[in-house]
């Protein structure tokens, strides 16, 4: 089993300056690579430059540029591979007829991660504390203190250094992580995700939706309005603009941490209490798409109402709930605890009667009320959805047995 551990770094002032320099130099290398590919294609008879050729040039670059030479060779190769993946995805979308999205240059404020592909090559995780302190050794920086709040299990495979606002983190990707099975409970449950409630389980328990983005919307709007008052020509040049940008970043980071903490705790409660957990297989990206405009056939250039404003509010609520993030965390925790998580088809779960099996959209009277038009069964609509999810998960479990 694989797992990633994320710990806060405690660099000194000198080490923090070196971390900023490392990100800046890797960002320059990342941006120089697509420029070379573009120039070669435009001016050299459409010559294609690939990762192998650019990786071979690293020795020459390091020989003439001392700033690049002080960093790990393997981490620079990882940066070039990162760009190569972006180009591979671009060409794959072109062949599939999708919107391609050419790989873009990255500003220094948007390049936040440097990866070391192998523990011991340009970096080393010191699992044995020195004077009660855990450290990670990085080429060009030395030993950096780490706030290790839990033990690292398994074998450390890759190490990444990440910047989030003014904080620095080290991310350890480990494989061969041993599972920690929990004792069996004999309980199975289905959950129905929503926006009014975060989810409702098949026992009728509603878990409240915390709505972290909505709770901080007023402060975020004020900070974004302050940031937008700076004219374009002065952006990123004044101290006040940088402070305003940091404030917006801090608010978004706090919302992200709150949401992540809520998802971890909620998923852990489910995993500890149930052996089998069924949930709907949701396509959040498709559910949050903007509705297409509707041209008026009688008036050229005029569009009919398409409820875009109402859909925007629903999209915001879905994204604030973070269904995809939660279900991913739930699957990881279940794998570690030897539990079963079964995704099922989400179609008609809210309009199928769990008593007689009749399917009709008229069964869903309101957002919260379900009343079967055939047998008259009345129940909470969210619980009905969770019961149908549980039934489908049971069928899938029997079919797999």
The 8 nearest C-alpha neighbors of each residue, nearest first, counted from 0:
[[1, 176, 175, 174, 177, 2, 178, 335],
 [2, 0, 174, 173, 176, 175, 3, 172],
 [1, 3, 173, 172, 174, 4, 0, 176],
 [4, 2, 172, 171, 173, 170, 5, 1],
 [5, 3, 171, 170, 172, 6, 2, 151],
 [4, 6, 170, 169, 171, 168, 3, 7],
 [7, 5, 169, 168, 147, 146, 8, 170],
 [8, 6, 168, 146, 145, 167, 169, 9],
 [7, 9, 145, 168, 167, 10, 144, 146],
 [10, 8, 144, 145, 7, 143, 11, 146],
 [11, 9, 14, 143, 15, 8, 144, 12],
 [10, 12, 14, 13, 15, 9, 143, 16],
 [11, 13, 15, 14, 16, 10, 17, 9],
 [14, 12, 16, 11, 15, 17, 10, 140],
 [13, 15, 17, 11, 16, 10, 12, 140],
 [16, 14, 18, 12, 17, 13, 10, 11],
 [15, 17, 19, 13, 14, 18, 20, 12],
 [16, 18, 14, 20, 15, 19, 21, 13],
 [19, 17, 15, 21, 20, 16, 14, 22],
 [18, 20, 16, 22, 17, 21, 23, 15],
 [19, 21, 17, 23, 18, 22, 24, 16],
 [22, 20, 18, 24, 23, 19, 17, 25],
 [23, 21, 25, 19, 20, 24, 26, 18],
 [22, 24, 20, 26, 21, 25, 19, 107],
 [25, 23, 27, 21, 26, 22, 20, 28],
 [26, 24, 28, 22, 27, 23, 29, 21],
 [25, 27, 29, 23, 24, 28, 22, 30],
 [28, 26, 24, 30, 25, 29, 31, 23],
 [29, 27, 25, 31, 26, 30, 24, 32],
 [28, 30, 26, 27, 32, 31, 25, 78],
 [31, 29, 27, 104, 32, 28, 33, 26],
 [30, 32, 28, 34, 29, 33, 27, 35],
 [31, 33, 35, 34, 30, 29, 28, 36],
 [34, 32, 36, 35, 31, 30, 37, 29],
 [35, 33, 37, 31, 32, 36, 38, 30],
 [36, 34, 38, 32, 33, 37, 39, 31],
 [37, 35, 33, 39, 48, 34, 38, 40],
 [36, 38, 34, 40, 35, 39, 33, 41],
 [39, 37, 41, 35, 40, 36, 42, 34],
 [38, 40, 43, 36, 46, 37, 42, 41],
 [45, 39, 41, 46, 37, 38, 43, 42],
 [42, 40, 38, 39, 45, 43, 37, 44],
 [41, 43, 39, 38, 44, 40, 45, 46],
 [42, 44, 39, 45, 46, 40, 41, 38],
 [43, 45, 46, 42, 40, 41, 39, 47],
 [46, 40, 44, 43, 41, 47, 39, 42],
 [45, 47, 40, 39, 44, 43, 48, 41],
 [46, 48, 40, 45, 49, 39, 36, 37],
 [49, 47, 36, 46, 52, 39, 50, 53],
 [50, 48, 51, 52, 47, 53, 83, 36],
 [49, 51, 53, 52, 54, 83, 79, 80],
 [52, 50, 54, 53, 49, 55, 48, 56],
 [53, 51, 55, 54, 50, 49, 48, 56],
 [54, 52, 50, 56, 55, 51, 49, 57],
 [53, 55, 51, 56, 52, 57, 50, 76],
 [54, 56, 52, 53, 57, 51, 58, 59],
 [57, 55, 53, 54, 59, 58, 60, 52],
 [58, 56, 60, 59, 54, 55, 61, 53],
 [59, 57, 61, 60, 56, 62, 55, 54],
 [58, 60, 62, 56, 57, 61, 63, 55],
 [61, 59, 57, 62, 58, 63, 64, 56],
 [60, 62, 68, 64, 58, 67, 59, 63],
 [61, 63, 59, 60, 64, 58, 68, 65],
 [64, 62, 60, 61, 65, 59, 68, 67],
 [63, 65, 61, 66, 67, 62, 60, 68],
 [66, 64, 68, 67, 61, 63, 69, 62],
 [67, 65, 64, 68, 69, 24, 70, 61],
 [66, 68, 65, 61, 69, 64, 70, 24],
 [67, 69, 61, 65, 66, 70, 64, 62],
 [70, 68, 67, 139, 66, 65, 71, 138],
 [71, 69, 68, 139, 67, 138, 72, 21],
 [70, 72, 121, 74, 73, 138, 75, 69],
 [71, 73, 75, 74, 76, 70, 121, 57],
 [74, 72, 76, 75, 71, 77, 115, 116],
 [73, 75, 115, 77, 71, 76, 72, 114],
 [76, 74, 78, 72, 77, 73, 79, 71],
 [75, 77, 73, 79, 74, 78, 80, 54],
 [78, 76, 74, 80, 75, 79, 81, 73],
 [79, 77, 75, 81, 76, 80, 74, 29],
 [78, 80, 76, 82, 81, 77, 83, 29],
 [81, 79, 83, 77, 82, 78, 76, 84],
 [80, 82, 78, 79, 84, 83, 77, 85],
 [81, 83, 85, 79, 80, 84, 86, 78],
 [82, 84, 80, 86, 85, 81, 87, 50],
 [85, 83, 87, 81, 82, 86, 88, 80],
 [84, 86, 82, 88, 83, 87, 102, 89],
 [87, 85, 89, 83, 88, 84, 90, 102],
 [88, 86, 84, 90, 89, 85, 83, 91],
 [87, 89, 91, 85, 86, 90, 84, 92],
 [90, 88, 86, 92, 87, 99, 91, 101],
 [91, 89, 93, 87, 92, 88, 94, 86],
 [90, 92, 88, 94, 93, 89, 87, 95],
 [93, 91, 95, 99, 97, 89, 90, 94],
 [92, 94, 90, 96, 99, 91, 95, 97],
 [95, 93, 91, 92, 96, 90, 97, 89],
 [94, 96, 92, 93, 97, 91, 90, 98],
 [97, 95, 93, 94, 92, 98, 99, 91],
 [98, 96, 92, 95, 99, 93, 94, 91],
 [97, 99, 100, 92, 96, 93, 89, 95],
 [98, 100, 92, 93, 89, 97, 101, 90],
 [101, 99, 98, 89, 102, 92, 103, 93],
 [100, 102, 89, 99, 103, 86, 85, 90],
 [103, 101, 85, 100, 86, 104, 89, 33],
 [104, 102, 101, 105, 33, 100, 30, 85],
 [103, 105, 30, 106, 102, 33, 29, 34],
 [104, 106, 109, 110, 103, 107, 30, 26],
 [107, 105, 108, 109, 110, 104, 26, 30],
 [106, 108, 110, 109, 23, 26, 105, 22],
 [107, 109, 106, 110, 111, 105, 23, 164],
 [110, 108, 106, 107, 111, 105, 26, 112],
 [111, 109, 107, 108, 26, 112, 105, 106],
 [110, 112, 162, 161, 109, 22, 113, 108],
 [113, 111, 161, 160, 110, 114, 162, 159],
 [112, 114, 160, 159, 161, 74, 115, 22],
 [115, 113, 159, 74, 158, 116, 77, 160],
 [114, 116, 74, 158, 117, 159, 157, 73],
 [117, 115, 157, 114, 158, 73, 74, 77],
 [118, 116, 157, 120, 156, 115, 119, 158],
 [117, 119, 123, 120, 157, 156, 122, 155],
 [118, 120, 123, 122, 117, 121, 124, 115],
 [121, 119, 122, 117, 118, 73, 123, 115],
 [122, 120, 71, 138, 137, 119, 115, 73],
 [123, 121, 137, 119, 136, 120, 118, 138],
 [124, 122, 119, 136, 118, 135, 125, 137],
 [123, 125, 135, 126, 136, 118, 122, 134],
 [126, 124, 127, 134, 135, 123, 133, 128],
 [125, 127, 124, 128, 133, 134, 151, 135],
 [126, 128, 125, 129, 133, 134, 132, 124],
 [129, 127, 133, 132, 131, 126, 130, 125],
 [128, 130, 132, 131, 133, 127, 134, 125],
 [131, 129, 132, 128, 133, 127, 134, 144],
 [130, 132, 128, 129, 133, 127, 134, 144],
 [133, 131, 128, 129, 130, 134, 144, 145],
 [134, 132, 128, 145, 144, 129, 125, 147],
 [135, 133, 144, 145, 143, 125, 142, 132],
 [134, 136, 124, 143, 142, 125, 123, 137],
 [135, 137, 142, 123, 141, 122, 143, 124],
 [138, 136, 122, 140, 141, 121, 139, 135],
 [137, 139, 121, 140, 70, 71, 122, 141],
 [138, 140, 69, 70, 141, 137, 17, 71],
 [141, 139, 137, 138, 14, 17, 142, 136],
 [140, 142, 136, 137, 139, 138, 143, 14],
 [141, 143, 136, 135, 134, 137, 144, 140],
 [144, 142, 134, 135, 10, 136, 141, 145],
 [143, 145, 134, 9, 133, 8, 10, 142],
 [146, 144, 8, 134, 133, 147, 9, 7],
 [145, 147, 7, 6, 148, 8, 144, 9],
 [146, 148, 145, 149, 6, 133, 150, 7],
 [149, 147, 146, 150, 6, 7, 145, 5],
 [148, 150, 147, 151, 4, 6, 146, 152],
 [151, 149, 152, 148, 147, 126, 4, 153],
 [152, 150, 149, 153, 4, 126, 155, 173],
 [153, 151, 176, 150, 154, 177, 173, 155],
 [152, 154, 176, 175, 174, 173, 155, 177],
 [155, 153, 173, 174, 156, 175, 152, 176],
 [154, 156, 173, 172, 157, 171, 118, 153],
 [155, 157, 173, 172, 117, 118, 154, 174],
 [158, 156, 116, 117, 172, 118, 115, 171],
 [157, 159, 171, 115, 170, 114, 172, 118],
 [160, 158, 114, 170, 113, 169, 115, 161],
 [161, 159, 169, 113, 112, 168, 170, 114],
 [160, 162, 112, 168, 111, 167, 169, 159],
 [161, 163, 167, 111, 166, 164, 168, 112],
 [164, 162, 166, 165, 167, 161, 111, 168],
 [163, 165, 166, 162, 248, 249, 245, 252],
 [164, 166, 163, 167, 162, 245, 249, 248],
 [167, 165, 163, 164, 162, 168, 7, 8],
 [166, 168, 162, 8, 161, 7, 163, 165],
 [169, 167, 7, 8, 161, 6, 160, 162],
 [168, 170, 160, 6, 159, 5, 161, 8],
 [171, 169, 5, 159, 4, 158, 160, 168],
 [170, 172, 158, 4, 3, 157, 173, 155],
 [171, 173, 3, 157, 156, 155, 2, 158],
 [174, 172, 155, 154, 156, 2, 1, 153],
 [173, 175, 1, 176, 154, 153, 0, 2],
 [176, 174, 153, 0, 154, 177, 1, 173],
 [175, 177, 153, 0, 174, 152, 1, 178],
 [178, 176, 175, 179, 0, 153, 152, 335],
 [177, 179, 335, 180, 336, 176, 337, 0],
 [178, 180, 336, 335, 181, 177, 337, 334],
 [181, 179, 336, 337, 178, 182, 335, 338],
 [180, 182, 336, 183, 179, 337, 271, 338],
 [183, 181, 184, 180, 271, 336, 274, 337],
 [182, 184, 185, 274, 181, 273, 186, 338],
 [183, 185, 186, 273, 274, 182, 272, 271],
 [186, 184, 183, 274, 187, 273, 275, 272],
 [187, 185, 273, 184, 274, 188, 275, 272],
 [188, 186, 275, 273, 274, 276, 185, 189],
 [189, 187, 276, 389, 201, 277, 275, 200],
 [188, 190, 389, 277, 385, 201, 388, 200],
 [191, 189, 200, 385, 278, 199, 198, 201],
 [190, 192, 385, 199, 198, 384, 200, 381],
 [193, 191, 198, 197, 190, 199, 194, 322],
 [194, 192, 197, 198, 196, 195, 191, 199],
 [193, 195, 196, 197, 316, 317, 208, 320],
 [196, 194, 193, 197, 208, 207, 198, 316],
 [197, 195, 208, 207, 198, 194, 193, 206],
 [196, 198, 208, 193, 207, 206, 194, 192],
 [197, 199, 192, 196, 191, 193, 206, 205],
 [200, 198, 205, 191, 190, 204, 381, 382],
 [199, 201, 190, 202, 385, 204, 203, 189],
 [200, 202, 385, 386, 189, 203, 382, 188],
 [203, 201, 200, 204, 382, 188, 199, 386],
 [202, 204, 201, 382, 200, 199, 205, 379],
 [203, 205, 200, 199, 202, 206, 201, 382],
 [204, 206, 199, 198, 207, 196, 203, 200],
 [207, 205, 198, 197, 196, 199, 204, 208],
 [208, 206, 196, 197, 209, 205, 198, 195],
 [207, 209, 197, 196, 210, 206, 195, 194],
 [208, 210, 211, 207, 197, 320, 258, 214],
 [211, 209, 213, 212, 208, 214, 319, 320],
 [212, 210, 214, 213, 209, 254, 215, 258],
 [213, 211, 215, 214, 210, 216, 319, 254],
 [212, 214, 216, 210, 215, 211, 319, 217],
 [215, 213, 211, 212, 216, 210, 217, 209],
 [214, 216, 212, 213, 218, 217, 219, 211],
 [217, 215, 213, 219, 218, 214, 212, 220],
 [216, 218, 220, 219, 215, 221, 214, 213],
 [217, 219, 221, 220, 215, 216, 222, 250],
 [218, 220, 216, 222, 221, 217, 223, 215],
 [221, 219, 223, 217, 222, 218, 216, 224],
 [220, 222, 224, 218, 219, 223, 225, 217],
 [223, 221, 225, 219, 224, 220, 247, 218],
 [224, 222, 226, 220, 225, 221, 219, 227],
 [225, 223, 221, 227, 226, 222, 220, 228],
 [224, 226, 222, 223, 228, 227, 221, 243],
 [225, 227, 223, 224, 243, 228, 229, 222],
 [228, 226, 224, 229, 225, 223, 230, 222],
 [229, 227, 225, 226, 230, 224, 223, 231],
 [228, 230, 227, 226, 234, 231, 233, 240],
 [231, 229, 232, 233, 228, 234, 227, 226],
 [230, 232, 234, 233, 229, 227, 235, 228],
 [231, 233, 230, 234, 229, 236, 235, 237],
 [234, 232, 236, 231, 230, 235, 237, 229],
 [233, 235, 236, 231, 232, 240, 229, 230],
 [236, 234, 237, 241, 240, 233, 238, 232],
 [237, 235, 234, 233, 238, 240, 241, 232],
 [238, 236, 240, 239, 235, 241, 233, 234],
 [237, 239, 241, 240, 242, 236, 235, 243],
 [240, 238, 242, 241, 237, 243, 244, 236],
 [239, 241, 243, 237, 242, 238, 244, 235],
 [240, 242, 244, 238, 243, 239, 235, 245],
 [241, 243, 239, 245, 240, 244, 238, 246],
 [244, 242, 240, 246, 226, 245, 241, 239],
 [243, 245, 241, 247, 246, 242, 240, 248],
 [246, 244, 248, 242, 243, 247, 249, 241],
 [247, 245, 249, 243, 248, 244, 242, 250],
 [248, 246, 250, 244, 249, 245, 222, 223],
 [247, 249, 245, 251, 246, 250, 252, 244],
 [250, 248, 252, 246, 247, 251, 245, 253],
 [251, 249, 253, 247, 252, 248, 254, 246],
 [250, 252, 254, 248, 253, 249, 255, 247],
 [253, 251, 249, 255, 250, 254, 248, 256],
 [252, 254, 256, 250, 255, 251, 257, 249],
 [255, 253, 251, 257, 252, 256, 211, 258],
 [254, 256, 252, 258, 253, 257, 259, 251],
 [257, 255, 259, 253, 258, 254, 260, 252],
 [258, 256, 254, 260, 259, 255, 253, 261],
 [257, 259, 261, 255, 256, 260, 254, 262],
 [260, 258, 256, 262, 261, 257, 255, 263],
 [259, 261, 257, 263, 258, 262, 256, 264],
 [262, 260, 258, 264, 259, 263, 265, 257],
 [261, 263, 259, 265, 325, 260, 264, 266],
 [264, 262, 260, 266, 261, 265, 267, 259],
 [263, 265, 267, 261, 266, 262, 260, 268],
 [266, 264, 262, 268, 267, 263, 261, 269],
 [267, 265, 329, 269, 263, 268, 264, 262],
 [266, 268, 270, 264, 269, 265, 271, 263],
 [267, 269, 265, 271, 266, 270, 272, 264],
 [270, 268, 266, 272, 267, 271, 273, 265],
 [271, 269, 267, 272, 268, 273, 333, 266],
 [270, 272, 268, 269, 273, 267, 181, 274],
 [271, 273, 269, 270, 268, 184, 274, 186],
 [274, 272, 186, 187, 270, 275, 271, 184],
 [273, 275, 338, 186, 187, 184, 185, 339],
 [276, 274, 187, 339, 273, 340, 338, 188],
 [277, 275, 340, 188, 189, 187, 341, 339],
 [278, 276, 189, 341, 392, 389, 340, 342],
 [279, 277, 342, 190, 189, 388, 343, 341],
 [278, 280, 345, 343, 342, 281, 344, 388],
 [279, 281, 342, 343, 344, 345, 278, 282],
 [282, 280, 279, 283, 345, 323, 322, 344],
 [281, 283, 285, 284, 286, 280, 323, 287],
 [282, 284, 286, 285, 281, 287, 323, 322],
 [285, 283, 287, 286, 282, 288, 281, 318],
 [284, 286, 283, 282, 287, 288, 281, 289],
 [285, 287, 283, 284, 288, 282, 314, 281],
 [288, 286, 314, 284, 285, 283, 289, 317],
 [287, 289, 285, 286, 290, 284, 314, 310],
 [288, 290, 291, 287, 307, 310, 311, 314],
 [291, 289, 307, 288, 292, 305, 310, 306],
 [290, 292, 289, 293, 305, 307, 288, 294],
 [293, 291, 294, 305, 290, 302, 303, 304],
 [292, 294, 303, 302, 295, 291, 305, 304],
 [295, 293, 302, 303, 301, 296, 292, 300],
 [294, 296, 302, 298, 297, 301, 303, 293],
 [297, 295, 298, 294, 299, 301, 302, 293],
 [296, 298, 295, 299, 301, 294, 300, 302],
 [299, 297, 295, 301, 296, 300, 294, 302],
 [300, 298, 301, 295, 297, 296, 294, 302],
 [299, 301, 298, 302, 294, 295, 296, 297],
 [302, 300, 295, 299, 298, 294, 303, 296],
 [303, 301, 294, 295, 293, 304, 300, 292],
 [302, 304, 293, 295, 294, 305, 301, 292],
 [305, 303, 306, 302, 293, 307, 292, 294],
 [304, 306, 307, 303, 292, 293, 290, 291],
 [307, 305, 309, 308, 304, 310, 290, 311],
 [306, 308, 310, 305, 309, 311, 290, 289],
 [309, 307, 311, 310, 306, 312, 305, 313],
 [310, 308, 312, 311, 306, 307, 313, 314],
 [311, 309, 307, 313, 312, 308, 314, 306],
 [310, 312, 314, 308, 309, 313, 307, 315],
 [313, 311, 315, 309, 310, 314, 316, 308],
 [312, 314, 310, 316, 315, 311, 317, 309],
 [315, 313, 287, 311, 317, 316, 312, 310],
 [314, 316, 312, 318, 313, 317, 319, 311],
 [317, 315, 319, 313, 314, 318, 320, 194],
 [318, 316, 314, 320, 319, 315, 313, 194],
 [317, 319, 321, 315, 320, 316, 314, 322],
 [318, 320, 316, 317, 321, 315, 212, 210],
 [319, 321, 317, 318, 322, 316, 210, 194],
 [322, 320, 318, 324, 319, 323, 325, 317],
 [323, 321, 325, 324, 320, 326, 317, 283],
 [322, 324, 326, 325, 321, 327, 283, 281],
 [325, 323, 327, 321, 322, 326, 328, 262],
 [324, 326, 328, 322, 262, 327, 323, 329],
 [327, 325, 329, 323, 328, 324, 322, 330],
 [326, 328, 330, 324, 329, 325, 323, 331],
 [329, 327, 325, 331, 326, 330, 332, 324],
 [328, 330, 326, 266, 332, 327, 331, 333],
 [329, 331, 333, 327, 328, 332, 334, 326],
 [332, 330, 328, 334, 333, 329, 335, 327],
 [331, 333, 335, 329, 334, 330, 336, 328],
 [332, 334, 338, 336, 330, 335, 331, 337],
 [335, 333, 337, 331, 332, 336, 338, 330],
 [334, 336, 178, 332, 333, 337, 179, 331],
 [335, 337, 180, 333, 179, 181, 334, 338],
 [338, 336, 180, 334, 335, 333, 339, 181],
 [337, 339, 333, 274, 336, 334, 275, 340],
 [340, 338, 275, 276, 274, 341, 333, 337],
 [339, 341, 276, 277, 275, 330, 338, 342],
 [340, 342, 277, 392, 276, 343, 339, 278],
 [343, 341, 278, 280, 279, 277, 340, 344],
 [344, 342, 279, 280, 345, 278, 392, 341],
 [343, 345, 346, 280, 279, 342, 391, 388],
 [344, 346, 279, 280, 348, 343, 347, 281],
 [345, 347, 348, 344, 349, 279, 350, 343],
 [348, 346, 350, 349, 351, 345, 358, 360],
 [347, 349, 384, 346, 387, 351, 350, 345],
 [348, 350, 384, 347, 351, 383, 380, 363],
 [351, 349, 347, 360, 362, 363, 348, 359],
 [352, 350, 358, 357, 348, 356, 349, 347],
 [351, 353, 356, 357, 354, 355, 371, 350],
 [354, 352, 356, 355, 351, 387, 383, 386],
 [355, 353, 352, 356, 376, 374, 357, 351],
 [356, 354, 357, 352, 353, 374, 373, 351],
 [355, 357, 352, 353, 351, 354, 358, 371],
 [356, 358, 352, 355, 351, 359, 373, 371],
 [359, 357, 351, 350, 356, 352, 360, 347],
 [360, 358, 361, 362, 350, 357, 351, 363],
 [359, 361, 362, 350, 363, 358, 347, 351],
 [362, 360, 359, 363, 364, 372, 350, 371],
 [363, 361, 371, 370, 360, 350, 359, 369],
 [362, 364, 369, 361, 350, 365, 360, 368],
 [363, 365, 368, 369, 362, 361, 370, 366],
 [366, 364, 368, 367, 363, 369, 380, 362],
 [365, 367, 368, 380, 364, 363, 381, 369],
 [366, 368, 380, 365, 379, 381, 369, 364],
 [369, 367, 380, 379, 365, 364, 366, 378],
 [370, 368, 380, 363, 378, 377, 364, 379],
 [371, 369, 377, 362, 376, 375, 372, 363],
 [370, 372, 375, 362, 376, 373, 374, 352],
 [371, 373, 375, 362, 374, 370, 361, 376],
 [374, 372, 371, 375, 357, 355, 376, 362],
 [373, 375, 376, 371, 372, 355, 354, 357],
 [376, 374, 371, 372, 373, 370, 377, 362],
 [375, 377, 371, 370, 374, 378, 354, 352],
 [378, 376, 370, 369, 375, 371, 379, 368],
 [379, 377, 369, 380, 368, 370, 376, 383],
 [378, 380, 368, 382, 367, 381, 369, 383],
 [381, 379, 369, 368, 367, 383, 382, 378],
 [382, 380, 384, 383, 379, 199, 191, 385],
 [381, 383, 385, 384, 379, 203, 380, 201],
 [384, 382, 380, 386, 381, 385, 387, 379],
 [383, 385, 349, 348, 381, 387, 382, 386],
 [384, 386, 201, 191, 190, 382, 189, 388],
 [387, 385, 201, 389, 383, 388, 384, 382],
 [388, 386, 390, 384, 389, 385, 348, 391],
 [387, 389, 385, 391, 189, 386, 390, 277],
 [388, 390, 189, 386, 392, 387, 391, 277],
 [391, 389, 387, 393, 392, 388, 386, 394],
 [392, 390, 394, 388, 393, 389, 387, 395],
 [391, 393, 389, 395, 277, 394, 390, 341],
 [394, 392, 396, 390, 391, 395, 389, 397],
 [393, 395, 391, 397, 396, 392, 398, 390],
 [396, 394, 392, 398, 393, 397, 399, 391],
 [395, 397, 393, 399, 394, 398, 392, 400],
 [398, 396, 400, 394, 399, 395, 393, 392],
 [397, 399, 395, 396, 400, 394, 393, 392],
 [398, 400, 396, 397, 395, 394, 393, 392],
 [399, 397, 398, 396, 395, 394, 393, 392]]
